[in-house]
Amino acid sequence: MTTDNFSRAWSSVLAVADKLGIEPMDVMLCVPELASSESGLTFPEVAALCASEIYLGKR
C-alpha cells in the first residue's frame, strides 16, 4: 500500500463514517476481517459493507 492509496482509503472511510455517524476506526478495524471473507470486493466496497453493518448494529 502506498501513501497515496492509504490517503484515498482513509478519505473513503471518513466520508462514509461521517455520513452514517459512526466511528471511522471501527470501519478500519472491520475491513481486514471482511476483506478476507469477501474476496473480489474493492476496498471502498468492503469499507461500505463494514460501515453498513456497524450502522445497522450487526458488528
SVG drawing of the C-alpha trace seen along z (x, -y; Angstrom):
<svg xmlns="http://www.w3.org/2000/svg" viewBox="-30 -13 34 29">
<polyline fill="none" stroke="black" stroke-width="0.4" points="0.0,0.0 1.4,-3.4 0.9,-6.6 -1.4,-7.8 -3.5,-4.7 -3.7,-4.9 -4.8,-8.6 -7.6,-7.7 -8.6,-4.7 -8.8,-6.8 -10.7,-9.5 -13.3,-6.9 -13.7,-5.6 -14.0,-9.2 -16.7,-10.1 -18.9,-7.0 -18.4,-7.2 -19.3,-10.8 -22.5,-10.3 -23.6,-7.4 -22.5,-8.9 -20.2,-6.0 -16.5,-5.9 -14.0,-5.7 -11.7,-3.5 -14.5,-0.9 -14.7,-0.7 -10.9,-0.4 -10.8,2.4 -13.6,4.3 -12.1,4.0 -9.3,6.7 -11.8,9.2 -14.3,8.7 -11.8,8.3 -10.5,11.8 -14.0,13.4 -15.5,11.3 -12.9,11.9 -13.3,10.0 -14.5,6.7 -12.6,3.5 -11.5,1.5 -14.3,-1.0 -16.9,1.8 -15.6,3.6 -15.4,0.3 -19.0,-0.5 -20.1,3.0 -18.4,2.7 -19.9,-0.7 -23.4,0.6 -23.1,3.5 -21.8,1.2 -24.6,-1.3 -27.2,1.5 -25.8,2.9 -24.6,6.2 -21.0,5.6"/>
</svg>
